[in-house]
């Protein structure tokens, strides 16, 4: 049975409230994992699972470290400007 298209579209008008706590920043990691997997799948010509898993892990760690570094830098800038 197919879902009602209007009901499906209406579900996007009430997003899930995640909040702005420190723990809510952990929702970044599943998103980064999905981005890493999808990006590597689309870029591989020949699929080897070992190489794929290693490349996904390296990309995930690289993006995570960049995001954490950018977050820390922006936090320091805001602290300096407002303090």
Secondary structure, DSSP 4 states (H G I P E B T S, - for coil): -PPPHHHHHHGGGSPPP--SSSGGGGHHHHHHHHHHHHHHHHH-SS--HHHHHHHHHHHHHHHHHHHHHHHHHHHHHHHHHH-
